Amino acid sequence: MFDRRFILKSALFLPSASLAAKLESTIPTTAGPFYPATIPLDADADLTQVQGKEKSATGVVANLTGVLSDQNGCAIKNAKIEIWQCDAFGAYHHPRDRGNIAEPEFQGYGFTQTDLSGAYRFKTITPVSYPGRTPHIHVRVSQPGMELLTTQLYLEDEPSNERDFLFNRIPPELRALHTAKFPKTDEESEAVTPIFNIVLNKTQSC
């Protein structure tokens, strides 16, 4: 079970509707070619451990947290959050990616739901680059009656971001909202908690 302290920590970074101006909505982008062809049987929010595998995934563990809200800062509960990314060696669990060579101990995809405060959490690994792309995590948000949002999360202060064609489509003044500080070593895994607050392009009453 996840430690609720991480959720509380991430929630503190979301301005309340009464204190903040209208929030900038998260920039949508392509889902890319490697959204799972088949959703894995083990598709929970812990991507570092696959059911039936004794070994954990290679890579630096990252406890990704965030809050889903509208532009008024109102929390959006019970929304589905999906993430997918390549393994620590730059391979996706997908038949189109060099014959589906990804590490079997890395789940590669997972989903969860936002709680009553709009918060979510995943246990994954710090993303790495693969041919042609800067390190990133794909994120998709959905809920019945809501327009689907697909976006990408990038590493803060990653030099290769500036050469990435999708990262460069984000207006410069909004790029910080689409990056997070990730742990770089195993020792940083608990101390450095990446936070990605997602803002939908809509408004509602809190």
N, C-alpha and C positions, 0 to 999 in steps of 0.2 A: 504494500500500500504506500502511496506517495505521501511525503511529509507535507502537511498543509502549510508549513511555514513558507515554503517556496511560493505558494499561491498568494499568500498575504503580502509577501515581498513584492511580487509583480504587480499586485493590485495597487500598491502605494504609488506606482509610477503613472497611474491613469488619473488625469485631472477630473474633478467632479464637475457636473454640469453647471452648478451654481458658481464655480470659481473660474471656469475656463471659457474662452471664446470657442467658436465652432472649430472642431478638430479637423485636421487635414485627413481625407480618406486615404486608405492604403491603395497604392497603385496596382491595378491588375496587370497580369502578364500571361504569356503562354504557359501551358502545362508542360510543354516539351514533349519529346518522343517517348519518354520512359515511364509514364504513369503505368502502374502494373497492368499487364495484359490479363492477369488473373489475381484477384485479391488473395493474399496468402491466408492459410487457415489460422496462423498466429499473426494477428494484425492489431495487437493491443498497443498501448502507449509506451511500452518499453521495447525499443528497437535493438537494444544491446544483447538481448537474450532470446533465443528462439526455442520454443517448447520442444523438448526431446534432445536438445543439444547440451552437452555438459560444459562446453567451452563458451565463454562470452565473446562478443564481437571484438575484433581488433580496432583500436582507435582510442582517442581521448574521450571519456564519457562527458556528455554535456546535458545538464538538466535544464531544458528549454521551457520557459514559462511565458505567460502573457495573459492579457485580458482582451476580450472581444467587446467592442462597443459601437454605438452609432456616433454621428458627428456631434451630438450633444453631450457625449460622454456617458450615455445611458447603457448599462450593461446588457448584453444579449445572451440570455441563458439557453441551454439545451440546443446549442448549435453544434453541428458536426465539424470537427477540425481534423483534416488529414495532412500528413506530411510524408514525403518520400525523398530519398537522396541516394547517392552512390556510396559504396563501402569505403573503407580506409585506403583501398588500392585504386579507387577511381572507377569502379564498375557498378552498374545497376543490375538489379534482378529483373532483367527483361530480355526476351529472346532476340531483340534487335540490337542489343549492345554486345557485340563480339561473341555471340553465342551463349549469353546468359552465364557468365563466368564469375558472378559476384560471390563473395564469401558466404557460405551457407550458414554461418553463425550470426550473420547480421541480417536482421529482419528486412531492412530496406524501406519498409512502409509501415505506417501505423495510423490509428485514428483514436479520437476520444471525443467527449462532449464537454462543452463549457458548463460550469456549475452556476448556481444562482447569482453569483457575482460576475459572471461572464469569464471567469478564469479557466485556464487550461494548463496542462503540463505534459511534457514528453521527456523520456529518458532516451537519449540518442548519442551520437558521437559528433565531435566537431567536424563540420564538413571539409572535404578536401576537393581539389580541382580534378577535372577529368579533361580529356583532349578538347580544347577550344573554349572551355568555360572556367570562370573563376569559381572558387568554392561557394556553394549555395545549398539551401534547402527549399524544396517546393512545398507550398502551403495552399490548401484548398479549404474554403469555408462554405458550408451549405446548411440550409434549413428549409422545411416546407414553406412555400410561399415567398421565399427570398431568392433574389438573383444570386447565382453562383459567383463566388470570388476565388480566383486563382492568382497567387502571387509568389514571390520568391524572397527569401531572407538571405542576406549576405553577411560576411564577416566584417566587423569594424576594422578600419585601418588596414585592409588587405590591399597590397600594392596592385595586384592583378585586377582589382575591381575596375580600375580606370581603363583597362583594355577590353573589358567585357561588353559586348554589344547590347545586351539586355540591361545591364546595370546602367549604361549610359543613356538609356531611354528615360530613366527617372530624372525629373528636374533636379538640378544640383541642390536646390534649397530643401528638397524632400528626401535626399539620399540617406541622411542620418536616421530617418524613421524606418528605413528598410534594412538597417544593419544592426548587429548586436555584438557585444563583446563575448567571445567564446574562450573557454579554457584551452591553453596550448600544451599543457602537460597534465599527467595524471594527478599530480599534487594540487593542481588548480581546480580540479573537477568539482569539488564541493564549494570552494570559495568564489569561483567565478561562475555566475549563473546568467546565461543569456536571456534577455527579455525582449519579446516581440509583441507589442500591443497592436492589435489589428482594428482598424476603424472602417466600418462599412459606409458606403456612400448613401446614407439615409438618415432621417431624424425621426424620433419618436418621443413620447412622454415617458419619463423615468417612473 
